[in-house]
């Protein structure tokens, strides 16, 4: 049976769905005039909070699940729990090259049903380029599919899920994951009678694409949404809020460029823009090094991660401060949001 320490941004992680020809992740929610909401970037506490949030977003994107480089795996501390709990479905299947075509088949759940199909089709990974590629595709549509387990625990699935992969003999591999169709979301709900941490509900909507080379990997998202609720806690995340969000890992380190919106019941949040001036690398001694700029509204913070584990922060108004190595490590380990 599952454990339950939810807290989305506080303990993000990611299932290994981004390996080779699969893609993972989540997002839905937001709405309103959230793009007009800025995040404060004027104090030490602000910087520590947003370092922790960015670490969580990196995990959330799935970019670090391949452990392709030391920087990729160490840039953010692995967490035990993540927003993307819906990705841990029993039936979550990724498309594999050579997967035999299977016509639409309807399956009964304990109550409700779901249909699935596998096929080969043409897909353009438009977040990367305009080249059509032949991909293996898996599609699944859930009609209030309920699975009941012992001790009053159940999982409930609604909506559309799709994954596709392109795996050539040589060259870069590509994959994608799509939740929902049009304005409809993919919804995953967990219930456990008698447990105060439940029910938890996650609504996912949008598209993620991934490219993986021999020594690098990149995840891109545009308006990819996740809305999560549990008793006493809620969170909304949008990867690519008005600007394409890109996470890239390579031998030189990790890059985060683009915009993300977040809001939780613990943190007001808003939209931030990230620009990586120098990739964030993690040498053998475990201290992160690199230069990252965060911007929101009229405020910004440029963070230089130093070889000794400390960080120097330069604010938009000209003031600066230094973070100790212990402060940096604690921030990257856990988000307060």
C-alpha positions in Angstrom: 0.0 0.0 0.0 1.2 3.6 -0.6 2.7 6.0 1.8 1.2 9.5 2.0 3.3 12.6 2.6 1.9 14.8 -0.1 2.9 18.4 -0.1 3.5 19.1 -3.8 6.2 21.8 -3.9 7.7 20.7 -0.6 8.5 17.2 -1.8 8.5 17.1 -5.6 9.9 14.1 -7.4 9.3 12.4 -10.7 8.6 8.9 -11.9 11.0 7.5 -14.4 8.7 8.1 -17.4 11.2 10.2 -19.3 13.6 7.4 -20.0 14.4 6.8 -23.6 11.2 7.1 -25.6 8.8 8.2 -22.9 7.8 11.5 -21.4 6.4 12.6 -18.1 4.8 15.3 -16.2 2.0 17.3 -15.1 0.1 20.6 -15.0 -3.2 22.3 -14.7 -5.0 25.0 -12.8 -4.1 28.7 -12.6 -6.5 30.9 -14.4 -7.5 34.5 -13.9 -5.0 37.3 -14.1 -2.1 35.3 -12.6 0.4 36.5 -15.2 0.0 40.0 -13.6 1.1 38.6 -10.2 4.8 39.1 -9.4 6.9 37.4 -6.9 9.0 39.3 -4.4 12.8 39.1 -5.1 14.2 41.6 -2.7 15.5 39.7 0.3 17.4 36.7 1.5 14.3 34.8 2.4 12.9 35.5 -1.1 16.0 34.0 -2.8 16.1 31.0 -0.5 12.4 30.3 -1.1 12.8 30.5 -4.9 16.0 28.4 -5.0 13.9 25.7 -3.2 11.0 26.1 -5.6 13.3 25.9 -8.7 14.8 22.7 -7.3 11.3 21.3 -7.0 10.4 22.4 -10.5 13.5 20.7 -11.9 12.3 17.5 -10.3 8.8 18.1 -11.5 9.9 18.5 -15.1 11.4 15.0 -15.1 14.7 16.2 -16.6 16.8 14.7 -13.8 15.3 11.2 -13.9 17.7 9.7 -16.4 20.8 10.5 -14.2 22.6 11.3 -17.5 25.2 13.4 -15.8 26.3 14.1 -12.3 24.9 17.6 -12.7 21.5 16.4 -13.8 21.1 14.0 -10.9 22.6 16.3 -8.2 21.3 19.7 -9.2 18.2 19.0 -7.1 17.9 16.7 -4.2 15.6 13.8 -4.8 12.3 14.1 -3.0 10.1 11.3 -1.7 6.8 12.8 -3.0 5.8 14.9 -6.0 2.8 16.7 -7.5 2.7 14.3 -10.3 1.2 11.4 -8.4 -1.2 10.8 -11.3 1.8 9.6 -13.3 2.1 6.6 -11.0 -0.9 4.9 -12.4 -0.9 1.1 -12.7 -1.7 1.3 -16.4 0.5 4.2 -17.4 2.2 2.8 -20.6 4.8 4.6 -22.6 5.1 4.1 -26.4 8.0 1.9 -27.5 9.4 1.7 -31.0 8.2 -1.5 -32.6 5.2 -1.7 -30.3 2.6 -3.6 -32.3 -0.5 -1.7 -33.3 -3.6 -2.4 -31.2 -7.1 -1.2 -32.0 -9.1 0.6 -29.5 -10.0 -1.8 -26.7 -12.4 -1.0 -23.8 -11.6 -2.4 -20.4 -13.8 -2.6 -17.3 -12.5 -1.2 -14.0 -14.0 -2.1 -10.6 -16.5 0.5 -11.7 -16.4 2.6 -14.8 -14.1 1.8 -17.7 -11.2 2.9 -19.8 -10.2 2.5 -23.5 -6.7 2.2 -24.9 -5.0 1.9 -28.3 -1.5 1.7 -29.7 -0.5 2.9 -33.2 2.1 4.3 -35.4 1.6 7.9 -36.6 3.3 11.1 -37.7 4.1 13.7 -35.0 6.0 17.0 -35.1 7.8 17.9 -31.9 6.9 21.6 -32.4 8.4 22.8 -29.2 11.8 21.8 -30.7 11.5 22.0 -34.5 9.2 21.6 -37.5 10.3 18.1 -38.7 7.5 15.4 -38.9 8.7 12.1 -37.4 7.2 8.6 -37.3 6.3 7.8 -33.7 4.9 5.0 -31.7 1.8 6.3 -29.8 -0.2 5.0 -26.8 -3.6 6.6 -26.0 -5.9 6.1 -23.1 -9.3 7.5 -22.3 -10.8 7.0 -18.8 -14.5 7.1 -18.0 -14.5 7.4 -14.2 -12.4 4.3 -13.9 -12.3 3.2 -10.2 -10.0 0.7 -8.7 -10.7 -0.4 -5.1 -8.1 -1.9 -2.8 -8.0 -3.2 0.7 -8.5 -1.0 3.8 -10.8 1.4 2.0 -8.1 2.8 -0.4 -9.1 3.6 -4.1 -7.8 5.2 -7.2 -10.0 7.1 -9.7 -9.1 8.1 -13.2 -10.9 10.4 -15.7 -9.8 11.9 -19.0 -7.3 11.5 -21.8 -3.7 10.5 -21.6 -1.3 10.1 -24.5 2.4 9.4 -25.0 4.6 9.0 -28.0 8.2 8.2 -28.8 10.7 8.5 -31.7 13.8 6.4 -31.3 16.1 6.3 -34.3 19.1 3.9 -34.7 21.3 7.0 -34.5 20.7 10.6 -33.4 18.5 12.2 -30.8 15.5 10.5 -29.4 12.3 12.4 -28.9 9.2 11.8 -26.8 6.1 13.6 -25.7 3.3 13.3 -23.1 -0.1 14.9 -23.3 -2.8 15.1 -20.7 -6.4 16.2 -21.4 -8.0 17.3 -24.7 -9.0 20.8 -25.5 -10.4 22.4 -22.3 -10.8 19.0 -20.6 -8.3 17.8 -18.0 -6.9 14.4 -17.0 -8.0 13.8 -13.4 -6.5 11.4 -10.8 -7.9 11.0 -7.4 -6.9 9.0 -4.4 -9.2 8.2 -1.5 -8.5 6.4 1.8 -11.3 6.2 4.3 -10.2 7.0 7.8 -6.9 8.8 6.7 -6.9 12.5 7.2 -4.4 13.1 4.4 -7.1 12.1 1.9 -8.8 12.6 -0.5 -6.1 14.0 -2.9 -7.0 15.2 -6.4 -4.7 16.1 -9.3 -5.8 17.7 -12.5 -3.3 17.7 -15.4 -3.5 19.4 -18.8 -1.1 20.1 -21.6 1.9 18.9 -23.5 5.5 18.2 -22.5 8.2 17.3 -25.1 11.7 15.8 -24.5 14.8 15.5 -26.6 17.6 13.2 -25.5 21.0 13.0 -27.1 24.1 11.0 -26.2 25.3 13.5 -23.6 22.4 15.8 -23.0 18.6 15.9 -22.5 16.1 18.7 -22.7 12.5 19.1 -21.6 10.3 21.8 -23.0 6.8 22.9 -21.9 4.4 25.6 -23.0 1.3 26.3 -20.7 1.6 22.9 -19.1 -0.6 22.8 -16.0 -1.0 21.0 -12.7 -3.7 21.6 -10.1 -3.4 19.6 -6.9 -5.5 19.5 -3.7 -5.5 17.6 -0.4 -6.9 18.4 3.0 -5.2 21.6 4.1 -3.1 22.1 1.0 -3.4 23.1 -2.6 -1.0 24.0 -5.4 -1.1 25.3 -9.0 1.9 25.1 -11.4 2.2 26.2 -15.0 5.4 25.3 -16.8 5.8 27.8 -19.7 3.5 30.7 -18.4 3.6 33.0 -21.4 7.1 31.9 -22.5 8.4 28.5 -23.4 10.1 26.8 -20.4 13.2 24.8 -21.1 15.2 22.5 -18.8 18.5 21.3 -20.3 21.1 19.0 -18.8 24.4 18.3 -20.4 28.1 17.7 -19.5 28.4 21.3 -18.7 25.5 21.3 -16.2 21.9 22.2 -15.8 20.1 25.2 -17.6 16.7 26.5 -16.7 15.3 29.2 -19.1 11.8 30.5 -19.5 8.8 31.2 -17.2 6.9 29.3 -14.5 3.8 30.3 -12.6 3.1 28.8 -9.2 0.7 29.4 -6.3 0.1 27.3 -3.2 -1.9 27.6 0.0 1.5 28.1 1.7 3.0 30.7 -0.7 1.2 33.4 -2.7 3.5 32.8 -5.7 3.3 34.4 -9.1 5.2 34.2 -12.4 9.0 34.1 -12.5 11.4 34.2 -15.5 14.6 32.2 -15.4 17.8 32.9 -17.4 20.8 30.7 -16.9 24.0 32.7 -17.7 26.4 29.9 -16.7 25.1 26.2 -16.5 24.8 24.9 -13.0 27.3 22.2 -12.5 27.9 19.9 -9.5 31.6 18.9 -9.1 32.6 15.8 -7.2 32.7 17.7 -3.9 28.9 18.2 -4.3 28.9 22.1 -4.4 26.8 23.6 -7.1 28.4 26.2 -9.4 26.8 28.5 -12.0 25.0 31.7 -12.5 21.2 32.0 -12.6 19.0 35.1 -12.9 15.4 35.2 -11.6 13.0 38.0 -12.6 9.5 38.9 -11.6 7.8 42.2 -12.2 10.3 45.0 -11.6 12.5 42.9 -9.3 15.3 40.4 -10.1 18.0 38.4 -8.3 21.1 37.2 -10.0 22.6 34.2 -8.1 26.2 33.2 -8.5 26.8 29.8 -7.0 30.5 29.7 -5.9 33.0 26.8 -5.8 33.0 26.8 -2.0 29.2 26.1 -1.8 28.2 29.7 -1.0 26.3 32.0 -3.3 26.4 35.7 -4.1 23.2 37.5 -4.8 22.8 40.7 -6.8 19.4 42.5 -6.6 17.9 44.8 -9.2 18.3 47.8 -7.0 22.0 47.3 -6.7 22.2 45.7 -3.2 23.8 42.3 -2.7 24.2 39.6 -0.1 26.0 36.3 0.4 24.4 33.0 1.3 26.4 30.4 3.2 26.9 26.9 1.8 24.6 25.6 4.5 21.9 28.0 3.5 22.2 27.1 -0.2 22.1 23.4 0.5 19.1 23.7 2.9 17.2 25.8 0.2 17.8 23.3 -2.6 16.8 20.4 -0.3 13.3 21.5 0.4 10.8 24.2 -0.7 8.8 26.0 2.0 5.9 26.2 -0.5 
